[in-house]
Amino acid sequence: MPSTIGLRVRMFRENLGINQHEASLRAGVSQLSWSSIEGDLKTPSAGEALGISRALGVTIGTITGMSAIRERVVAQVPALEIDEADLEPIREEMLSLLESAAELVDKGYLDRRPNQHS
């Protein structure tokens, strides 16, 4: 996976076989903004990232390089009334464990299906 947002956006756009103009129309952003984002001259706003992800058919986490698990955990931290610095070691350990579990699922060592309760 490419290392920057711009490179990831370009890769997914090219995989769809569309040009920047078409992609920017689908995303609802200006072609100048799209070009600046692909060139890593600009970081997309939250709204732009959402439009880009929808236009490319991928998640925002895929565009930003943040896994879905990390995205959910990071989103919850500001809602807690605990000092962010106190949570950092716990959060990093938890993310590491969750990412390890996801890797085990990807390699087929764990079942991907959620538990089904009757």
VEXVO-723460 format. One record per residue (C-alpha): residue in three letters; x, y, z; residue number from 1. Coordinates in nm, 3 decimals. Layout:
% residues N
+------+---------+---------+---------+-----+
! code !    east !   north !      up ! pos !
+------+---------+---------+---------+-----+
!  ALA !       X !       Y !       Z ! NUM !
...
+------+---------+---------+---------+-----+
This chain:
% residues 118
+------+---------+---------+---------+-----+
! code !    east !   north !      up ! pos !
+------+---------+---------+---------+-----+
!  MET !   0.000 !   0.000 !   0.000 !   1 !
!  PRO !   0.141 !   0.343 !  -0.090 !   2 !
!  SER !   0.275 !   0.544 !   0.203 !   3 !
!  THR !   0.098 !   0.879 !   0.153 !   4 !
!  ILE !  -0.262 !   0.987 !   0.114 !   5 !
!  GLY !  -0.189 !   1.134 !  -0.228 !   6 !
!  LEU !  -0.031 !   0.815 !  -0.358 !   7 !
!  ARG !  -0.318 !   0.604 !  -0.225 !   8 !
!  VAL !  -0.578 !   0.834 !  -0.384 !   9 !
!  ARG !  -0.394 !   0.823 !  -0.716 !  10 !
!  MET !  -0.359 !   0.443 !  -0.706 !  11 !
!  PHE !  -0.732 !   0.387 !  -0.640 !  12 !
!  ARG !  -0.833 !   0.645 !  -0.903 !  13 !
!  GLU !  -0.609 !   0.487 !  -1.164 !  14 !
!  ASN !  -0.742 !   0.141 !  -1.074 !  15 !
!  LEU !  -1.090 !   0.272 !  -1.159 !  16 !
!  GLY !  -0.961 !   0.402 !  -1.492 !  17 !
!  ILE !  -1.084 !   0.757 !  -1.439 !  18 !
!  ASN !  -0.904 !   1.089 !  -1.469 !  19 !
!  GLN !  -0.874 !   1.354 !  -1.197 !  20 !
!  HIS !  -1.157 !   1.559 !  -1.345 !  21 !
!  GLU !  -1.405 !   1.269 !  -1.334 !  22 !
!  ALA !  -1.289 !   1.167 !  -0.986 !  23 !
!  SER !  -1.323 !   1.520 !  -0.852 !  24 !
!  LEU !  -1.678 !   1.547 !  -0.992 !  25 !
!  ARG !  -1.773 !   1.217 !  -0.825 !  26 !
!  ALA !  -1.620 !   1.332 !  -0.496 !  27 !
!  GLY !  -1.769 !   1.681 !  -0.502 !  28 !
!  VAL !  -1.432 !   1.854 !  -0.472 !  29 !
!  SER !  -1.260 !   2.092 !  -0.711 !  30 !
!  GLN !  -1.013 !   1.949 !  -0.959 !  31 !
!  LEU !  -0.748 !   2.181 !  -0.811 !  32 !
!  SER !  -0.807 !   2.034 !  -0.465 !  33 !
!  TRP !  -0.798 !   1.680 !  -0.604 !  34 !
!  SER !  -0.472 !   1.750 !  -0.784 !  35 !
!  SER !  -0.321 !   1.907 !  -0.471 !  36 !
!  ILE !  -0.426 !   1.607 !  -0.261 !  37 !
!  GLU !  -0.283 !   1.356 !  -0.510 !  38 !
!  GLY !   0.037 !   1.559 !  -0.523 !  39 !
!  ASP !   0.059 !   1.555 !  -0.141 !  40 !
!  LEU !   0.050 !   1.934 !  -0.142 !  41 !
!  LYS !  -0.272 !   1.937 !   0.059 !  42 !
!  THR !  -0.425 !   1.714 !   0.325 !  43 !
!  PRO !  -0.795 !   1.658 !   0.257 !  44 !
!  SER !  -1.048 !   1.796 !   0.503 !  45 !
!  ALA !  -1.284 !   1.546 !   0.665 !  46 !
!  GLY !  -1.552 !   1.632 !   0.409 !  47 !
!  GLU !  -1.311 !   1.596 !   0.118 !  48 !
!  ALA !  -1.183 !   1.263 !   0.254 !  49 !
!  LEU !  -1.541 !   1.136 !   0.277 !  50 !
!  GLY !  -1.618 !   1.245 !  -0.081 !  51 !
!  ILE !  -1.293 !   1.096 !  -0.209 !  52 !
!  SER !  -1.351 !   0.767 !  -0.033 !  53 !
!  ARG !  -1.703 !   0.741 !  -0.176 !  54 !
!  ALA !  -1.585 !   0.834 !  -0.526 !  55 !
!  LEU !  -1.316 !   0.567 !  -0.511 !  56 !
!  GLY !  -1.528 !   0.302 !  -0.338 !  57 !
!  VAL !  -1.298 !   0.265 !  -0.037 !  58 !
!  THR !  -1.315 !   0.360 !   0.330 !  59 !
!  ILE !  -1.178 !   0.682 !   0.473 !  60 !
!  GLY !  -0.940 !   0.463 !   0.671 !  61 !
!  THR !  -0.804 !   0.324 !   0.347 !  62 !
!  ILE !  -0.747 !   0.676 !   0.213 !  63 !
!  THR !  -0.585 !   0.805 !   0.532 !  64 !
!  GLY !  -0.397 !   0.486 !   0.609 !  65 !
!  MET !  -0.581 !   0.437 !   0.937 !  66 !
!  SER !  -0.722 !   0.090 !   0.989 !  67 !
!  ALA !  -1.092 !   0.057 !   1.067 !  68 !
!  ILE !  -1.007 !  -0.069 !   1.416 !  69 !
!  ARG !  -0.770 !   0.220 !   1.483 !  70 !
!  GLU !  -1.027 !   0.462 !   1.341 !  71 !
!  ARG !  -1.297 !   0.342 !   1.586 !  72 !
!  VAL !  -1.065 !   0.347 !   1.888 !  73 !
!  VAL !  -0.923 !   0.690 !   1.812 !  74 !
!  ALA !  -1.274 !   0.828 !   1.759 !  75 !
!  GLN !  -1.378 !   0.717 !   2.109 !  76 !
!  VAL !  -1.087 !   0.869 !   2.303 !  77 !
!  PRO !  -1.201 !   1.235 !   2.283 !  78 !
!  ALA !  -1.540 !   1.136 !   2.427 !  79 !
!  LEU !  -1.377 !   1.006 !   2.745 !  80 !
!  GLU !  -1.308 !   1.241 !   3.033 !  81 !
!  ILE !  -0.956 !   1.112 !   3.086 !  82 !
!  ASP !  -0.631 !   1.287 !   3.007 !  83 !
!  GLU !  -0.519 !   1.180 !   2.658 !  84 !
!  ALA !  -0.160 !   1.130 !   2.775 !  85 !
!  ASP !  -0.275 !   0.873 !   3.034 !  86 !
!  LEU !  -0.455 !   0.674 !   2.766 !  87 !
!  GLU !  -0.178 !   0.665 !   2.508 !  88 !
!  PRO !   0.008 !   0.356 !   2.637 !  89 !
!  ILE !  -0.320 !   0.168 !   2.686 !  90 !
!  ARG !  -0.449 !   0.269 !   2.345 !  91 !
!  GLU !  -0.128 !   0.166 !   2.170 !  92 !
!  GLU !  -0.128 !  -0.174 !   2.341 !  93 !
!  MET !  -0.493 !  -0.229 !   2.256 !  94 !
!  LEU !  -0.440 !  -0.130 !   1.893 !  95 !
!  SER !  -0.143 !  -0.363 !   1.871 !  96 !
!  LEU !  -0.351 !  -0.653 !   2.002 !  97 !
!  LEU !  -0.643 !  -0.578 !   1.770 !  98 !
!  GLU !  -0.414 !  -0.547 !   1.469 !  99 !
!  SER !  -0.251 !  -0.879 !   1.563 ! 100 !
!  ALA !  -0.594 !  -1.040 !   1.581 ! 101 !
!  ALA !  -0.684 !  -0.897 !   1.239 ! 102 !
!  GLU !  -0.362 !  -1.041 !   1.097 ! 103 !
!  LEU !  -0.450 !  -1.384 !   1.242 ! 104 !
!  VAL !  -0.791 !  -1.362 !   1.076 ! 105 !
!  ASP !  -0.629 !  -1.265 !   0.744 ! 106 !
!  LYS !  -0.395 !  -1.564 !   0.765 ! 107 !
!  GLY !  -0.686 !  -1.797 !   0.841 ! 108 !
!  TYR !  -0.593 !  -1.882 !   1.201 ! 109 !
!  LEU !  -0.908 !  -1.719 !   1.342 ! 110 !
!  ASP !  -1.263 !  -1.734 !   1.211 ! 111 !
!  ARG !  -1.371 !  -1.409 !   1.048 ! 112 !
!  ARG !  -1.741 !  -1.465 !   1.114 ! 113 !
!  PRO !  -1.894 !  -1.284 !   1.413 ! 114 !
!  ASN !  -2.043 !  -1.490 !   1.692 ! 115 !
!  GLN !  -2.406 !  -1.567 !   1.619 ! 116 !
!  HIS !  -2.638 !  -1.564 !   1.917 ! 117 !
!  SER !  -2.985 !  -1.716 !   1.893 ! 118 !
+------+---------+---------+---------+-----+
